[in-house]
Amino acid sequence: MAIKPATIEAIFGYNYGRSMPYTVLFSQHYTTRWQTDRILKDETNWKEFGFSTKEKLLEAMLNPEAMLQKVKAYFVREAAEKTLRHLVADKFVVSFDQRSGYTVDALDKRHLKLLAKTPEADLYPAAPATEPAK
């Protein structure tokens, strides 16, 4: 499983992400066939799932099949449309905020569960900094 840190290169609206405090954001970045080193920020597609509490987000992360089906259906349709305009899918980022996340080599529940355990997700309590008493 390849998971690498990545930034989200997209243009979001002003009110984006303000309705729900806990989110899982999936974003697909595109380039052109002729300039593969330049991300087109205004062509990025994203799908967001918002949750009102951390517990609801954790519950969704434990059994994410329905969420993953919606994401895959959305991105397949968008990628097909963009291919007709000579755009190429470049990187796919999963995130818990709008700024940074992780690229994944496959979109399945194992990857989502692993991402939920990253410190940036802030879903699980941090490990204690001190050694337990002996």
DSSP file with accessible surface (Angstrom, degrees, kcal/mol):
  #  RESIDUE AA STRUCTURE BP1 BP2  ACC     N-H-->O    O-->H-N    N-H-->O    O-->H-N    TCO  KAPPA ALPHA  PHI   PSI    X-CA   Y-CA   Z-CA
    1    1 A M              0   0  122      0, 0.0     2,-0.6     0, 0.0   103,-0.0   0.000 360.0 360.0 360.0 119.8    0.0    0.0    0.0
    2    2 A A        +     0   0   40      2,-0.0   103,-1.1   104,-0.0     2,-0.4  -0.874 360.0 167.7-100.8 117.5    1.5    3.3   -1.1
    3    3 A I  E     +A  104   0A  44     -2,-0.6   101,-0.2   101,-0.2    99,-0.0  -0.993   7.5 176.6-128.9 122.8    0.4    6.3    0.9
    4    4 A K  E     -A  103   0A 133     99,-1.6    99,-3.0    -2,-0.4    97,-0.1  -0.975  34.5-105.8-129.0 141.5    2.3    9.6    0.5
    5    5 A P  E     +A  102   0A 107      0, 0.0     2,-0.3     0, 0.0    97,-0.3  -0.333  47.7 170.6 -61.1 144.2    1.7   13.0    1.9
    6    6 A A  E     -A  101   0A  16     95,-2.6    95,-3.1    88,-0.1     2,-0.3  -0.989  30.6-121.5-152.7 155.9    0.3   15.5   -0.6
    7    7 A T  E     -A  100   0A  81     -2,-0.3     2,-0.6    93,-0.2    93,-0.3  -0.724  28.0-119.4 -97.2 153.1   -1.1   19.0   -0.8
    8    8 A I        -     0   0   18     91,-2.7     2,-0.8    -2,-0.3    90,-0.0  -0.826  23.7-166.1 -93.2 120.8   -4.6   19.7   -2.2
    9    9 A E        +     0   0   52     -2,-0.6     2,-0.3     2,-0.1    35,-0.1  -0.801  41.0 115.7-109.9  86.8   -4.3   22.0   -5.2
   10   10 A A        -     0   0   21     -2,-0.8     2,-0.6    88,-0.2    32,-0.2  -0.961  64.0-117.9-148.4 162.6   -7.8   23.2   -5.7
   11   11 A I        -     0   0  107     30,-0.9     2,-0.3    -2,-0.3    -2,-0.1  -0.934  35.6-172.7-107.1 112.8  -10.0   26.3   -5.7
   12   12 A F        -     0   0   38     -2,-0.6    -2,-0.0     1,-0.1    30,-0.0  -0.783  25.5-108.0-103.9 151.5  -12.7   26.0   -3.1
   13   13 A G    >   -     0   0   52     -2,-0.3     3,-1.2     1,-0.1    -1,-0.1  -0.223  34.5-104.0 -70.7 166.1  -15.6   28.5   -2.6
   14   14 A Y  T 3  S+     0   0  178      1,-0.3    -1,-0.1     3,-0.0    -2,-0.0   0.896 119.7  42.2 -60.8 -42.8  -15.6   30.8    0.5
   15   15 A N  T >  S+     0   0  116      2,-0.1     3,-1.7     3,-0.0     4,-0.3   0.402  83.9 132.3 -87.7   4.5  -18.3   28.8    2.4
   16   16 A Y  T <  S+     0   0   33     -3,-1.2    82,-0.1     1,-0.3    -4,-0.1  -0.319  76.1   5.2 -62.4 131.9  -16.8   25.4    1.5
   17   17 A G  T 3  S+     0   0   25      1,-0.1    -1,-0.3    -2,-0.0    -2,-0.1   0.540  96.4 108.7  78.9   7.3  -16.5   23.1    4.5
   18   18 A R    <   +     0   0  155     -3,-1.7    -2,-0.1     1,-0.2    -1,-0.1   0.643  64.8  66.8 -90.4 -13.5  -18.2   25.4    7.0
   19   19 A S  S    S+     0   0   99     -4,-0.3    -1,-0.2     1,-0.2    -3,-0.1   0.866 107.2  31.3 -78.6 -35.2  -21.4   23.3    7.4
   20   20 A M        -     0   0   72      1,-0.1    -1,-0.2    -3,-0.0    32,-0.2  -0.985  65.9-149.8-126.6 131.0  -19.9   20.3    9.1
   21   21 A P  S    S+     0   0   96      0, 0.0     2,-0.5     0, 0.0    31,-0.2   0.769  86.0  52.3 -73.3 -22.1  -16.9   20.4   11.4
   22   22 A Y  E    S+B   51   0A  83     29,-1.9    29,-3.2     2,-0.0     2,-0.3  -0.955  72.3 165.3-118.6 124.6  -15.6   16.9   10.5
   23   23 A T  E     -B   50   0A  19     73,-0.5     2,-0.4    -2,-0.5    27,-0.2  -0.937  34.4-149.2-137.1 157.1  -15.1   15.9    6.9
   24   24 A V  E     -B   49   0A   0     25,-2.0    25,-2.3    -2,-0.3     2,-0.5  -1.000  26.9-164.6-120.9 122.9  -13.5   13.4    4.6
   25   25 A L  E     -BC  48  95A   1     70,-3.3    70,-2.7    -2,-0.4     2,-0.5  -0.945  10.3-168.6-116.6 126.6  -12.5   15.0    1.3
   26   26 A F  E     -BC  47  94A   0     21,-2.7    21,-2.5    -2,-0.5     2,-0.4  -0.961  14.1-179.0-110.2 126.9  -11.6   13.1   -1.8
   27   27 A S  E     -BC  46  93A   0     66,-2.7    66,-3.0    -2,-0.5     2,-0.5  -0.993  17.3-158.7-133.6 138.1  -10.0   15.2   -4.6
   28   28 A Q  E     -BC  45  92A  26     17,-2.8    17,-2.0    -2,-0.4     2,-0.3  -0.964  14.5-155.7-114.2 121.1   -8.8   14.3   -8.1
   29   29 A H  E     - C   0  91A   0     62,-3.0    61,-3.5    -2,-0.5    62,-0.5  -0.728   9.0-157.1 -97.9 148.7   -6.3   16.6   -9.7
   30   30 A Y  E     - C   0  89A   2     10,-0.5    10,-2.9    -2,-0.3     2,-0.3  -0.891  12.8-176.1-127.1 152.9   -5.8   17.0  -13.5
   31   31 A T  E     - C   0  88A   2     57,-2.5    57,-3.2    -2,-0.3     2,-0.2  -0.771  33.5-101.8-127.0 177.8   -3.1   18.1  -15.9
   32   32 A T  E     - C   0  87A  26      3,-0.8    55,-0.2     6,-0.4     6,-0.2  -0.630  29.5-114.2 -96.6 164.5   -3.2   18.4  -19.7
   33   33 A R  S    S+     0   0  130     53,-1.4     3,-0.3    -2,-0.2    54,-0.1   0.768 117.4  45.7 -65.6 -24.2   -1.6   15.9  -22.0
   34   34 A W  S    S+     0   0  185      1,-0.2     2,-0.3    52,-0.2    -1,-0.2   0.698 118.8  37.2 -95.5 -22.7    0.9   18.5  -23.1
   35   35 A Q    >   +     0   0   91     -3,-0.1     3,-1.3     3,-0.1    -3,-0.8  -0.653  62.1 163.0-128.9  78.7    1.9   19.9  -19.6
   36   36 A T  T 3  S+     0   0   92     -3,-0.3    -1,-0.1    -2,-0.3    -3,-0.1   0.600  71.2  63.0 -76.1  -8.3    1.9   17.0  -17.2
   37   37 A D  T 3  S+     0   0  146     -3,-0.1     2,-0.5     1,-0.1    -1,-0.3   0.467  91.4  75.5 -94.3  -0.2    4.0   18.9  -14.6
   38   38 A R  S <  S-     0   0  125     -3,-1.3    -6,-0.4    -6,-0.2     2,-0.3  -0.942  71.0-144.9-119.4 118.5    1.3   21.5  -14.0
   39   39 A I        -     0   0   24     -2,-0.5     2,-1.0    -8,-0.1    -8,-0.2  -0.631  14.3-135.9 -77.4 134.3   -1.8   20.9  -12.0
   40   40 A L    >   -     0   0   17    -10,-2.9     3,-1.5    -2,-0.3   -10,-0.5  -0.785  18.9-168.7 -91.5  98.8   -4.9   22.7  -13.2
   41   41 A K  G >  S+     0   0  112     -2,-1.0     3,-1.0     1,-0.3   -30,-0.9   0.845  82.7  53.3 -61.5 -36.0   -6.4   24.0  -10.0
   42   42 A D  G 3  S+     0   0  115      1,-0.2    -1,-0.3   -32,-0.2   -32,-0.1   0.573 105.3  56.0 -79.6  -4.9   -9.7   25.0  -11.4
   43   43 A E  G <  S+     0   0   41     -3,-1.5    -1,-0.2   -13,-0.2    -2,-0.2   0.390  78.3 120.7-102.2   0.8  -10.2   21.6  -13.0
   44   44 A T    <   -     0   0    8     -3,-1.0     2,-0.4    -4,-0.3   -15,-0.2  -0.458  49.6-153.3 -68.5 134.9   -9.9   19.7   -9.7
   45   45 A N  E     -B   28   0A  18    -17,-2.0   -17,-2.8    -2,-0.2     2,-0.3  -0.858  15.2-178.0-105.0 146.2  -13.0   17.6   -8.7
   46   46 A W  E     -B   27   0A  74     -2,-0.4     2,-0.4   -19,-0.2   -19,-0.2  -0.984  19.3-159.9-143.1 155.4  -13.8   16.8   -5.2
   47   47 A K  E     -B   26   0A  67    -21,-2.5   -21,-2.7    -2,-0.3     2,-0.4  -0.998  18.2-165.8-133.2 126.4  -16.4   14.9   -3.2
   48   48 A E  E     -B   25   0A  54     -2,-0.4     2,-0.5   -23,-0.2   -23,-0.2  -0.914  13.1-162.6-119.1 143.1  -16.8   15.7    0.5
   49   49 A F  E     -B   24   0A  30    -25,-2.3   -25,-2.0    -2,-0.4     2,-0.3  -0.989  17.8-159.9-122.4 119.5  -18.6   13.8    3.2
   50   50 A G  E     -B   23   0A  33     -2,-0.5     2,-0.4   -27,-0.2   -27,-0.2  -0.767   7.6-170.3-104.2 147.9  -19.4   15.9    6.3
   51   51 A F  E     -B   22   0A  35    -29,-3.2   -29,-1.9    -2,-0.3     6,-0.0  -0.990  22.5-143.6-136.2 143.0  -20.2   14.8    9.8
   52   52 A S  S    S+     0   0   53     -2,-0.4     2,-0.3   -32,-0.2    -1,-0.1   0.761  85.5  29.0 -79.4 -24.7  -21.4   16.7   12.8
   53   53 A T  S  > S-     0   0   49      1,-0.1     4,-1.6   -31,-0.1     5,-0.1  -0.934  75.6-120.9-134.5 159.4  -19.4   14.8   15.4
   54   54 A K  H  > S+     0   0   54     -2,-0.3     4,-2.6     1,-0.2     5,-0.2   0.857 113.3  58.8 -64.5 -33.5  -16.1   13.0   15.5
   55   55 A E  H  > S+     0   0  130      1,-0.2     4,-2.3     2,-0.2    -1,-0.2   0.899 104.0  49.9 -64.8 -39.7  -18.0    9.8   16.5
   56   56 A K  H  > S+     0   0  111      2,-0.2     4,-2.1     1,-0.2    -1,-0.2   0.890 110.7  50.2 -66.7 -36.9  -20.1    9.8   13.4
   57   57 A L  H  X S+     0   0    3     -4,-1.6     4,-2.1     2,-0.2    -2,-0.2   0.935 110.6  49.0 -65.6 -44.2  -16.9   10.3   11.3
   58   58 A L  H  X S+     0   0   35     -4,-2.6     4,-1.5     1,-0.2    -2,-0.2   0.904 109.4  52.9 -62.1 -39.3  -15.3    7.3   13.0
   59   59 A E  H  X S+     0   0  142     -4,-2.3     4,-1.0     1,-0.2     3,-0.2   0.916 109.7  48.1 -62.7 -41.4  -18.4    5.2   12.5
   60   60 A A  H  < S+     0   0   23     -4,-2.1     3,-0.3     1,-0.2    -1,-0.2   0.862 109.2  54.0 -67.2 -33.5  -18.3    6.0    8.8
   61   61 A M  H  < S+     0   0    2     -4,-2.1    -1,-0.2     1,-0.2    -2,-0.2   0.771 102.1  58.5 -73.2 -24.4  -14.6    5.1    8.6
   62   62 A L  H  < S+     0   0  109     -4,-1.5    -1,-0.2     1,-0.3    -2,-0.2   0.804 124.0  19.7 -73.9 -29.0  -15.2    1.7   10.2
   63   63 A N  S  < S+     0   0  112     -4,-1.0     3,-0.4    -3,-0.3    -1,-0.3  -0.588  74.7 156.8-139.6  76.4  -17.6    0.7    7.4
   64   64 A P     >  +     0   0    2      0, 0.0     4,-2.7     0, 0.0     5,-0.2   0.274  34.6 111.1 -92.3  13.5  -16.9    3.0    4.4
   65   65 A E  H  > S+     0   0   66      1,-0.2     4,-2.2     2,-0.2     5,-0.2   0.903  80.5  47.1 -57.7 -44.0  -18.2    0.8    1.5
   66   66 A A  H  > S+     0   0   63     -3,-0.4     4,-1.8     1,-0.2    -1,-0.2   0.920 113.7  48.8 -64.6 -41.0  -21.2    3.1    0.7
   67   67 A M  H  > S+     0   0   15     -4,-0.2     4,-2.2     1,-0.2    -2,-0.2   0.924 111.4  49.8 -63.3 -43.5  -19.1    6.2    0.8
   68   68 A L  H  X S+     0   0   11     -4,-2.7     4,-2.7     1,-0.2     5,-0.2   0.873 107.1  54.5 -66.3 -36.6  -16.4    4.6   -1.4
   69   69 A Q  H  X S+     0   0  139     -4,-2.2     4,-2.3    -5,-0.2    -1,-0.2   0.921 109.7  47.2 -63.4 -42.3  -19.1    3.5   -4.0
   70   70 A K  H  X S+     0   0  125     -4,-1.8     4,-2.2     2,-0.2    -2,-0.2   0.915 113.1  49.2 -64.3 -42.2  -20.4    7.1   -4.3
   71   71 A V  H  X S+     0   0    0     -4,-2.2     4,-2.7     2,-0.2     5,-0.3   0.943 112.2  46.9 -63.8 -47.5  -16.8    8.5   -4.6
   72   72 A K  H  X S+     0   0  102     -4,-2.7     4,-2.3     1,-0.2     5,-0.3   0.923 112.3  49.7 -63.6 -42.7  -15.9    6.0   -7.3
   73   73 A A  H  X S+     0   0   59     -4,-2.3     4,-1.8    -5,-0.2    -1,-0.2   0.927 113.5  47.1 -62.3 -42.0  -19.1    6.6   -9.3
   74   74 A Y  H  X S+     0   0   45     -4,-2.2     4,-2.3    -5,-0.2    -2,-0.2   0.947 114.6  44.3 -65.2 -48.3  -18.6   10.3   -9.2
   75   75 A F  H  X S+     0   0   16     -4,-2.7     4,-2.6     1,-0.2     5,-0.2   0.835 110.0  54.7 -72.5 -30.5  -14.9   10.3  -10.2
   76   76 A V  H  X S+     0   0  103     -4,-2.3     4,-2.1    -5,-0.3    -1,-0.2   0.940 111.0  46.2 -65.4 -44.0  -15.3    7.8  -13.0
   77   77 A R  H  X S+     0   0  148     -4,-1.8     4,-1.9    -5,-0.3    -2,-0.2   0.935 115.4  46.0 -63.4 -45.0  -18.0   10.0  -14.6
   78   78 A E  H  X S+     0   0   39     -4,-2.3     4,-2.4     1,-0.2    -2,-0.2   0.899 111.6  51.2 -66.3 -41.4  -15.9   13.2  -14.1
   79   79 A A  H  X S+     0   0   29     -4,-2.6     4,-2.0     2,-0.2    -1,-0.2   0.897 108.5  52.1 -64.3 -38.9  -12.7   11.6  -15.5
   80   80 A A  H  X S+     0   0   59     -4,-2.1     4,-1.1    -5,-0.2    -1,-0.2   0.929 111.4  47.0 -63.3 -41.8  -14.6   10.3  -18.6
   81   81 A E  H  X S+     0   0   77     -4,-1.9     4,-0.5     1,-0.2     3,-0.3   0.915 113.2  48.0 -66.4 -41.2  -15.9   13.8  -19.3
   82   82 A K  H ><>S+     0   0   10     -4,-2.4     5,-2.2     1,-0.2     3,-0.9   0.813 101.9  63.7 -72.8 -28.1  -12.5   15.5  -18.7
   83   83 A T  H ><5S+     0   0   68     -4,-2.0     3,-1.8     1,-0.3    -1,-0.2   0.887  96.4  58.5 -62.4 -35.3  -10.7   12.9  -21.0
   84   84 A L  H 3<5S+     0   0  144     -4,-1.1    -1,-0.3    -3,-0.3    -2,-0.2   0.755 104.4  51.8 -65.8 -21.6  -12.8   14.2  -23.9
   85   85 A R  T <<5S-     0   0  104     -3,-0.9    -1,-0.3    -4,-0.5    -2,-0.2   0.108 124.2-104.7 -99.3  17.9  -11.3   17.7  -23.2
   86   86 A H  T < 5S+     0   0   86     -3,-1.8   -53,-1.4     1,-0.2     2,-0.3   0.772  73.8 142.7  66.2  29.7   -7.7   16.2  -23.2
   87   87 A L  E   < -C   32   0A  11     -5,-2.2     2,-0.4   -55,-0.2   -55,-0.2  -0.788  37.0-151.4 -98.7 149.1   -7.2   16.3  -19.5
   88   88 A V  E     -C   31   0A  58    -57,-3.2   -57,-2.5    -2,-0.3     2,-0.2  -0.962  20.1-116.7-123.4 131.8   -5.4   13.6  -17.6
   89   89 A A  E     +C   30   0A  51     -2,-0.4   -59,-0.3   -59,-0.2     3,-0.1  -0.482  38.2 172.9 -65.2 130.0   -5.9   12.5  -14.0
   90   90 A D  E     -     0   0A  80    -61,-3.5     2,-0.4     1,-0.4   -60,-0.2   0.833  52.9  -0.2-107.8 -65.2   -2.7   13.2  -12.1
   91   91 A K  E     -C   29   0A  41    -62,-0.5   -62,-3.0     2,-0.0     2,-0.5  -0.979  52.0-149.6-135.7 148.2   -3.1   12.7   -8.4
   92   92 A F  E     -C   28   0A  32     -2,-0.4    12,-0.9    12,-0.2     2,-0.4  -0.960  19.7-167.7-115.6 124.5   -5.8   11.5   -6.1
   93   93 A V  E     -CD  27 103A   0    -66,-3.0   -66,-2.7    -2,-0.5     2,-0.4  -0.950  12.1-161.9-121.6 134.6   -5.8   12.9   -2.6
   94   94 A V  E     +CD  26 102A   2      8,-2.8     8,-2.5    -2,-0.4     2,-0.3  -0.946  27.0 166.0-110.8 133.0   -7.8   11.8    0.5
   95   95 A S  E     -C   25   0A   1    -70,-2.7   -70,-3.3    -2,-0.4     6,-0.2  -0.949  46.7-145.5-146.0 162.4   -7.9   14.4    3.3
   96   96 A F  S    S+     0   0   36      4,-0.5   -73,-0.5    -2,-0.3     2,-0.2   0.229  93.4  25.5-110.4   6.6   -9.6   15.4    6.5
   97   97 A D  S    S-     0   0   46      3,-0.4   -72,-0.1   -72,-0.1   -80,-0.0  -0.853  90.0 -98.2-148.7-171.1   -9.2   19.1    5.7
   98   98 A Q  S    S+     0   0   67     -2,-0.2   -88,-0.2     1,-0.1     3,-0.1   0.495 107.2  52.1 -94.0  -4.7   -8.9   21.4    2.7
   99   99 A R  S    S+     0   0  173      1,-0.3   -91,-2.7   -92,-0.1     2,-0.3   0.871 109.9   4.4-103.6 -47.6   -5.1   21.8    2.7
  100  100 A S  E     +A    7   0A  51    -93,-0.3    -4,-0.5    20,-0.1    -3,-0.4  -0.969  57.9 139.0-143.5 159.0   -3.2   18.6    2.8
  101  101 A G  E     -A    6   0A   8    -95,-3.1   -95,-2.6    -2,-0.3     2,-0.4  -0.719  46.2 -70.2-164.2-143.8   -3.8   14.9    2.8
  102  102 A Y  E     -AD   5  94A  34     -8,-2.5    -8,-2.8   -97,-0.3     2,-0.3  -0.989  26.6-133.0-138.2 140.3   -2.4   11.7    1.3
  103  103 A T  E     -AD   4  93A  31    -99,-3.0   -99,-1.6    -2,-0.4     2,-0.3  -0.673  27.0-160.7 -84.9 147.9   -2.2   10.2   -2.2
  104  104 A V  E     -A    3   0A  21    -12,-0.9   -12,-0.2    -2,-0.3  -101,-0.2  -0.942  23.9-142.3-129.4 151.3   -3.2    6.6   -2.4
  105  105 A D  S    S+     0   0  101   -103,-1.1     2,-0.3    -2,-0.3  -102,-0.1   0.591  91.2  17.4 -88.1 -10.9   -2.5    3.9   -5.0
  106  106 A A  S    S-     0   0   43   -104,-0.2     2,-0.9     2,-0.1    -1,-0.2  -0.980  72.8-128.6-153.8 150.5   -6.0    2.4   -4.6
  107  107 A L        +     0   0   29     -2,-0.3     2,-0.3    -3,-0.1   -35,-0.1  -0.840  56.6 123.8-106.3  94.9   -9.2    3.5   -3.1
  108  108 A D  S  > S-     0   0   39     -2,-0.9     4,-1.7     1,-0.0     3,-0.4  -0.901  73.9 -94.9-142.2 175.0  -10.4    0.8   -0.7
  109  109 A K  H  > S+     0   0   91     -2,-0.3     4,-2.4     1,-0.2     5,-0.2   0.809 117.4  62.5 -69.1 -24.6  -11.4    0.6    3.0
  110  110 A R  H  > S+     0   0  139      1,-0.2     4,-1.9     2,-0.2    -1,-0.2   0.925 105.6  47.1 -63.5 -41.8   -7.9   -0.5    4.1
  111  111 A H  H  > S+     0   0    3     -3,-0.4     4,-2.6     2,-0.2    -1,-0.2   0.911 111.5  50.3 -65.6 -42.7   -6.4    2.8    2.9
  112  112 A L  H  X S+     0   0    1     -4,-1.7     4,-2.1     1,-0.2    -2,-0.2   0.915 110.1  49.6 -63.5 -41.3   -9.2    4.8    4.6
  113  113 A K  H  X S+     0   0   75     -4,-2.4     4,-0.7     2,-0.2    -1,-0.2   0.901 111.8  49.1 -64.4 -38.4   -8.7    3.0    7.9
  114  114 A L  H >< S+     0   0   79     -4,-1.9     3,-0.8    -5,-0.2     4,-0.3   0.921 110.5  50.4 -66.7 -41.6   -4.9    3.6    7.7
  115  115 A L  H >< S+     0   0    2     -4,-2.6     3,-1.4     1,-0.2     6,-0.3   0.855 102.7  60.7 -64.8 -33.7   -5.5    7.3    6.9
  116  116 A A  H 3< S+     0   0    1     -4,-2.1     7,-0.5     1,-0.3     8,-0.3   0.774 100.5  56.5 -65.6 -21.0   -7.8    7.7    9.8
  117  117 A K  T << S+     0   0  145     -3,-0.8    -1,-0.3    -4,-0.7    -2,-0.2   0.502  81.5 109.1 -89.3  -4.6   -4.9    6.7   12.1
  118  118 A T  S X> S-     0   0   24     -3,-1.4     3,-1.1    -4,-0.3     4,-0.8  -0.415  78.5-122.1 -70.0 149.2   -2.6    9.4   10.9
  119  119 A P  G >4 S+     0   0  113      0, 0.0     3,-0.7     0, 0.0    -1,-0.1   0.852 110.1  62.8 -60.8 -30.9   -1.9   12.2   13.4
  120  120 A E  G 34 S+     0   0  114      1,-0.2    -4,-0.1     2,-0.1   -20,-0.1   0.791  94.9  60.1 -65.8 -27.5   -3.2   14.8   11.0
  121  121 A A  G <4 S-     0   0   11     -3,-1.1    -1,-0.2    -6,-0.3    -5,-0.1   0.829  87.0-158.3 -69.6 -30.7   -6.6   13.2   11.0
  122  122 A D    <<  +     0   0  109     -4,-0.8    -2,-0.1    -3,-0.7    -5,-0.1   0.869  51.6 123.6  55.7  38.8   -6.9   13.8   14.8
  123  123 A L        +     0   0    8     -7,-0.5    -6,-0.1    -5,-0.4    -1,-0.1   0.750  63.0  46.8 -97.6 -30.3   -9.5   11.1   15.1
  124  124 A Y  S    S-     0   0   94     -8,-0.3    -1,-0.1    -6,-0.2     3,-0.1  -0.838  96.6 -93.8-112.6 151.8   -7.8    8.9   17.7
  125  125 A P        -     0   0  124      0, 0.0    -2,-0.1     0, 0.0    -1,-0.1  -0.313  48.2-104.9 -62.2 146.0   -6.1   10.0   21.0
  126  126 A A        -     0   0   96      1,-0.1     3,-0.1    -4,-0.1     0, 0.0  -0.341  38.6 -98.7 -69.5 150.9   -2.4   10.6   20.7
  127  127 A A        -     0   0   87      1,-0.1    -1,-0.1    -3,-0.1    -3,-0.0  -0.398  50.1 -93.6 -66.6 145.2   -0.1    8.0   22.2
  128  128 A P        -     0   0  111      0, 0.0    -1,-0.1     0, 0.0     0, 0.0  -0.345  26.0-144.0 -63.2 143.3    1.2    8.9   25.6
  129  129 A A  S    S+     0   0  107     -3,-0.1     2,-0.3     2,-0.1    -2,-0.1   0.638  78.0  65.0 -83.3 -16.8    4.6   10.8   25.6
  130  130 A T  S    S-     0   0  111      1,-0.0     3,-0.1     3,-0.0     0, 0.0  -0.749  86.9-109.2-108.8 156.4    5.9    9.1   28.8
  131  131 A E        -     0   0  163     -2,-0.3     3,-0.1     1,-0.1    -2,-0.1  -0.560  41.4-104.9 -76.2 145.5    6.7    5.6   29.6
  132  132 A P        -     0   0  101      0, 0.0    -1,-0.1     0, 0.0     2,-0.1  -0.355  43.6 -95.5 -68.7 151.3    4.4    3.8   32.0
  133  133 A A              0   0  106      1,-0.1    -3,-0.0    -3,-0.1     0, 0.0  -0.384 360.0 360.0 -67.4 143.7    5.7    3.3   35.5
  134  134 A K              0   0  244     -3,-0.1    -1,-0.1    -2,-0.1    -3,-0.0  -0.727 360.0 360.0-103.8 360.0    7.3   -0.1   36.2
